[in-house]
Amino acid sequence: MKDASWNDFPIFKNNPGLVYLDSAATSQKPQAVINAVSNFCETHNSNIHRGIYTLSHNATDLFEKTREKVAKFIGTKTASEIIFTSGTTESINLVARGYGNKHLEKGDIVVLSEMEHHSNIVPWLRLKEEKGIEVTFIPVDDEGILDYKNFDVNYSKVKLLAITHVSNVLGTINPISDIVNHFRKNGAVAKVLVDAAQSIPHLEINVKDLDCDFLAFSSHKMLGPSGVGVLWTKKEILESMDPLIFGSHMIKKVTKDKATWADIPDKFEAGTRNIEGVIGLGAAIDYLQSTGLANILKYEQLLTEYALDKFKTLKDVKLFGSKLSKNRLGVFSFAVGRIHPHDVSEILNRENICIRSGHHCTQPLMSCLGVMGTARASLYLYNTKNDIDKLVDGIELVEKTFKI
């Protein structure tokens, strides 16, 4: 699988020797996705849901077929429950403003975790300021695992559990259904939001199995174009929510005095969506399904085990999170002695190795880890053991450069 997958990505053909280890930030695009976007622009480009001419009908059909693909991909039969957004950030903001602002009251508790991305922290802190809700965090232990069983909270007041499926820093795969069951068993009558931005490129996801009410993710982390995201929500919840953005397409009727909203999903898709991006997402889903998510995960687990073994050989390198391959993905945040992560990244860049450095939009987690930031390498289906070897050689070069 790895050779065929690698050859499907023109970025590597056009950048010989590139070692791309930043897929947790954004994934590379296979030729099939690039072709789908290009083909739409060249042969079908027109607006959707508006024109009565054939070109517009064809564009609308392609757009709506992607909605059906997404629904099937995450295990729901109701395509109208799929809302296209600009990304995970907008999706979570839609939940916070459209659901939280309407249904949460002063004193209600929203539970997050210490490993959340800022996109799943800031919107709730905003509601805390505006409405007086309480925001609390499930702690992370030294192995990067959520200690939810010993979490001290008034469960009767927990109205929303908003949690990441996979940490973008530690690679930890959180047992969502177990966590949800724990909260409900202890009396929490809470809605559940799952941030699947880091999990959906790697894991087979079924919203029923997760036992969640909201699922948010981004196209650009799962081989698709940027500027496109998805929010899945149960139909009855969507009907109770307010829109986030107002204007064209999302209305049923407008007078000088009043506007009424269109039915879902149109109610939440104001203006013109990123049409070619959505169609590219459809092509990305086709690619992932043809490759097989189970095959992708199995291959990545082999790479993860290999990388963990390699990290053990490095001196003065601290790897954060679990040192075991079980229940984690190939995301490795690390520190090289006391060297600033930006310096680590720059030296690796000179070797044509792309990693991330900084706080990764998880400053509360960085505080828990006792650092300002880390270096981070993340794997995907187009990576190889040779990429990991080059990363290790690069880290050794960093140590040599700084004489540690």
C-alpha positions in Angstrom: 0.0 0.0 0.0 2.7 2.5 0.9 4.4 2.6 -2.5 1.2 3.1 -4.4 0.0 5.7 -1.9 3.3 7.6 -2.1 3.2 7.6 -5.9 -0.3 9.0 -5.8 0.9 12.3 -4.3 2.5 14.7 -6.7 4.0 16.9 -4.0 6.7 14.2 -3.5 7.5 13.9 -7.2 7.8 17.7 -7.4 9.9 18.0 -4.3 12.6 15.2 -4.4 13.8 14.1 -1.0 10.9 15.8 0.8 10.2 14.2 4.2 6.8 15.5 5.2 6.0 14.9 8.9 3.3 17.5 9.5 0.1 15.8 8.5 -1.5 16.6 11.8 -1.5 20.2 10.6 -2.6 19.5 7.0 -2.3 16.4 4.8 -1.0 16.2 1.3 -3.4 15.8 -1.6 -3.6 12.8 -3.9 -3.8 13.3 -7.6 -7.4 12.1 -7.6 -8.4 15.0 -5.4 -6.5 17.5 -7.4 -8.1 16.2 -10.6 -11.6 16.4 -9.1 -11.2 20.0 -8.2 -9.6 20.9 -11.5 -12.3 19.0 -13.4 -15.1 20.8 -11.7 -13.5 24.2 -12.4 -12.9 23.2 -16.1 -16.2 21.5 -16.9 -18.9 22.2 -14.3 -18.1 25.6 -12.7 -21.3 27.4 -11.7 -23.2 28.2 -8.6 -25.5 25.6 -6.9 -29.1 25.5 -5.8 -29.9 28.6 -7.9 -29.7 28.1 -11.6 -32.3 26.2 -13.7 -29.7 25.6 -16.4 -27.9 22.3 -16.9 -24.5 23.4 -15.8 -25.9 24.5 -12.4 -27.9 21.3 -12.1 -24.8 19.3 -12.6 -22.8 21.3 -10.1 -25.6 20.9 -7.5 -25.7 17.2 -8.1 -22.0 16.8 -7.5 -22.2 18.9 -4.4 -25.1 17.0 -2.9 -23.6 13.6 -3.8 -20.7 14.6 -1.6 -23.1 15.3 1.3 -24.4 11.7 0.8 -20.8 10.4 0.8 -20.0 12.1 4.0 -23.2 10.8 5.7 -22.3 7.3 4.7 -18.7 7.7 5.7 -19.6 8.5 9.3 -22.5 6.1 9.6 -25.6 8.2 9.3 -28.4 7.5 6.7 -29.7 11.1 6.9 -27.7 13.3 4.5 -29.5 16.5 5.6 -27.8 16.1 9.0 -24.5 17.0 7.2 -23.6 20.7 7.4 -20.7 22.0 5.3 -18.6 24.6 7.0 -15.2 26.1 6.5 -13.5 23.7 8.9 -13.6 22.2 12.4 -13.3 25.7 13.9 -16.4 27.0 12.3 -18.2 23.7 13.1 -17.5 24.0 16.8 -18.4 27.7 16.8 -21.7 26.7 15.1 -22.4 24.4 18.0 -21.4 27.0 20.6 -23.4 29.8 19.1 -26.3 27.9 17.5 -26.9 25.3 20.3 -25.0 26.5 23.4 -26.1 30.1 23.2 -29.7 29.0 23.0 -29.8 26.0 25.3 -27.2 26.5 28.0 -27.9 28.6 31.0 -25.9 30.2 33.8 -24.5 27.5 36.1 -24.6 24.8 33.4 -21.3 22.9 33.1 -19.4 22.3 29.9 -16.7 19.7 30.3 -13.7 19.8 28.1 -10.3 18.1 28.5 -6.8 19.5 29.1 -5.7 18.2 25.6 -8.3 20.2 23.6 -7.3 22.4 20.7 -8.1 26.1 21.1 -10.9 25.7 18.6 -12.7 23.6 21.3 -11.8 25.8 24.2 -12.2 29.5 23.1 -15.9 29.3 22.0 -16.9 27.9 25.4 -14.8 30.4 27.3 -16.7 33.1 25.3 -20.0 31.6 26.4 -18.7 31.6 30.0 -18.1 35.3 29.7 -21.5 36.0 28.1 -23.8 33.6 29.9 -22.1 32.5 33.1 -21.7 28.8 32.2 -19.0 26.9 33.9 -16.1 25.4 31.9 -14.0 22.6 33.5 -11.3 20.3 32.2 -10.7 16.5 32.5 -7.0 16.2 33.5 -4.3 14.4 31.5 -2.0 12.0 33.3 1.8 11.6 32.6 1.1 9.0 29.9 -1.2 11.4 28.0 -4.4 9.6 29.1 -7.5 11.3 30.3 -8.2 10.6 33.9 -12.0 10.8 33.5 -12.9 8.1 36.1 -11.5 10.2 38.9 -12.8 13.5 37.5 -14.5 15.5 40.3 -17.5 17.3 38.9 -21.2 17.8 39.7 -22.5 15.5 37.0 -26.1 16.7 37.4 -25.1 20.1 36.1 -23.0 18.8 33.1 -25.0 19.8 30.0 -22.3 19.4 27.4 -19.2 17.2 27.0 -17.0 18.5 24.2 -13.9 16.4 23.7 -11.3 15.6 21.1 -11.2 12.0 19.7 -7.4 12.1 19.1 -4.9 14.6 20.6 -3.1 16.6 18.0 -0.1 16.8 20.4 0.1 13.4 22.1 -1.6 11.2 19.5 -3.8 9.7 22.3 -7.0 8.0 21.0 -9.6 8.8 23.6 -12.3 6.1 24.3 -15.2 8.3 23.5 -18.0 5.8 24.1 -16.5 4.8 27.4 -16.2 8.4 28.5 -19.8 9.2 27.4 -21.1 6.1 29.2 -19.2 7.1 32.4 -20.8 10.5 32.4 -24.3 9.3 31.8 -23.9 6.5 34.3 -23.1 9.2 36.9 -26.2 11.2 36.1 -25.0 13.7 33.5 -27.8 14.5 31.0 -25.4 16.0 28.5 -25.0 16.5 24.8 -21.7 15.2 23.4 -19.5 17.0 20.9 -16.6 15.1 19.4 -13.8 16.9 17.6 -12.8 14.4 15.0 -10.3 16.5 13.1 -7.4 14.3 14.0 -9.2 11.0 14.0 -11.2 10.9 10.8 -8.2 10.7 8.5 -7.1 7.5 10.3 -10.0 5.7 12.0 -13.2 4.2 10.9 -15.9 6.4 12.5 -19.5 5.7 13.2 -21.4 8.4 15.1 -23.8 5.8 16.6 -20.8 3.8 18.0 -19.3 7.0 19.4 -22.7 7.8 21.0 -22.3 11.5 20.3 -24.7 14.3 19.3 -22.2 16.5 17.3 -19.2 15.5 15.2 -16.8 18.1 13.7 -13.9 17.6 11.3 -12.0 19.3 8.5 -11.3 18.3 4.9 -7.7 19.4 4.7 -6.6 16.9 7.3 -8.1 13.9 5.4 -6.5 14.5 2.0 -9.1 17.0 0.8 -9.0 20.7 0.0 -8.7 23.4 2.7 -11.6 25.7 3.6 -14.1 22.9 3.9 -15.4 21.2 7.1 -18.3 19.2 8.3 -20.6 19.4 11.3 -22.8 16.4 11.8 -25.7 16.8 14.2 -28.9 14.9 14.9 -31.8 16.3 12.9 -33.9 17.2 15.9 -31.0 19.1 17.4 -30.3 21.0 14.2 -33.9 22.0 14.0 -33.7 23.5 17.5 -30.5 25.5 16.7 -30.0 29.0 15.5 -27.8 29.7 12.4 -24.3 31.1 12.8 -24.2 33.1 9.6 -27.1 35.0 8.0 -27.8 36.1 4.5 -28.6 34.4 1.2 -29.6 30.8 0.6 -30.4 30.1 4.3 -33.8 31.8 4.2 -37.3 30.7 3.4 -38.8 34.1 3.2 -37.7 37.7 3.8 -39.9 40.8 4.3 -39.0 44.2 5.4 -39.9 43.2 8.9 -38.9 39.5 9.3 -36.9 36.6 7.9 -37.7 32.9 8.3 -35.1 30.2 7.9 -34.8 27.5 5.2 -35.0 23.8 6.1 -31.9 22.0 7.2 -29.2 21.7 5.9 -29.7 25.0 3.9 -30.5 26.9 7.2 -26.8 26.6 8.2 -25.1 27.1 4.8 -25.5 30.9 4.1 -24.0 32.3 1.0 -22.0 30.4 -1.6 -20.2 27.4 -0.1 -16.7 26.3 -1.2 -18.2 24.2 -4.0 -15.1 22.9 -5.6 -13.6 22.2 -2.1 -16.7 20.1 -1.1 -16.4 18.2 -4.4 -12.7 17.6 -3.6 -13.7 16.3 -0.2 -15.9 13.8 -1.9 -12.9 12.6 -4.0 -10.8 12.4 -0.8 -13.4 10.1 0.8 -13.4 8.0 -2.3 -9.6 7.7 -2.1 -9.7 6.8 1.6 -12.4 4.2 1.1 -10.6 2.6 -1.9 -7.4 2.4 0.1 -9.3 1.2 3.2 -9.1 3.0 6.6 -8.4 -0.4 8.3 -5.4 -0.8 5.9 -4.2 2.8 6.6 -4.4 2.3 10.4 -2.6 -1.1 10.3 0.2 0.4 8.2 0.4 3.5 10.5 0.6 1.3 13.6 3.7 -0.4 12.2 5.3 3.0 11.5 4.3 4.2 15.0 5.9 1.2 16.7 9.0 1.7 14.6 9.2 5.4 15.5 8.7 4.7 19.2 11.6 2.3 19.1 13.7 4.8 17.4 12.9 7.6 19.9 14.2 5.2 22.6 17.7 5.3 21.1 17.9 9.1 21.2 19.8 10.8 24.1 18.5 14.0 25.7 15.2 13.7 23.8 12.0 13.7 25.8 8.9 12.2 24.1 5.6 13.5 25.6 2.7 11.1 26.1 2.5 7.4 25.8 5.6 5.4 24.8 3.4 2.5 23.8 1.8 2.1 20.4 -1.5 1.0 21.9 -4.4 3.5 21.7 -2.4 6.2 20.0 -1.7 7.4 16.5 1.6 8.5 14.9 1.8 12.0 16.4 5.1 12.5 18.3 5.7 15.7 20.4 9.2 15.9 21.8 11.9 18.2 23.2 15.6 18.0 22.4 17.4 19.0 25.6 16.7 22.6 26.3 16.8 23.6 22.6 14.0 25.8 21.4 11.5 23.8 19.2 11.8 26.4 16.5 15.5 25.8 16.3 14.9 22.1 16.1 12.5 22.7 13.3 14.8 25.0 11.4 17.7 22.6 11.4 15.5 19.8 10.3 14.1 22.0 7.6 17.6 22.4 6.2 17.6 18.6 5.7 14.2 18.9 3.8 12.3 17.5 6.8 9.0 19.2 7.7 7.8 19.1 11.3 5.8 21.4 13.4 7.0 23.5 16.3 5.3 25.6 18.9 2.3 25.2 21.2 0.1 23.6 18.5 -2.9 25.6 19.5 -3.0 23.8 22.8 -1.6 26.2 25.4 -3.5 24.7 28.4 -1.9 21.3 27.5 1.5 22.9 27.2 1.1 24.3 30.7 0.2 20.8 31.9 3.4 19.4 30.3 5.5 22.2 31.8 6.7 23.6 28.5 6.1 26.6 26.3 6.0 24.4 23.2 7.3 21.2 21.6 8.6 19.9 18.3 6.1 17.6 16.6 6.3 15.0 13.9 3.1 13.4 12.6 2.7 10.4 10.2 0.2 9.5 7.5 -0.2 6.8 4.8 2.4 8.3 2.5 5.2 8.1 5.1 7.8 5.3 5.3 10.3 3.9 7.8 13.0 5.8 5.8 11.2 9.1 6.7 11.5 8.1 10.4 15.2 7.2 10.0 15.8 10.6 8.4 14.0 12.3 11.3 16.2 10.5 13.8 19.3 11.5 11.8 18.1 15.0 11.8 17.5 15.1 15.6 21.0 13.8 16.1 22.3 16.6 13.8 20.4 19.0 16.1 22.2 17.6 19.1 25.5 17.8 17.3 24.9 21.4 16.2 24.1 22.5 19.8 26.8 20.2 21.3 24.5 18.3 23.6 
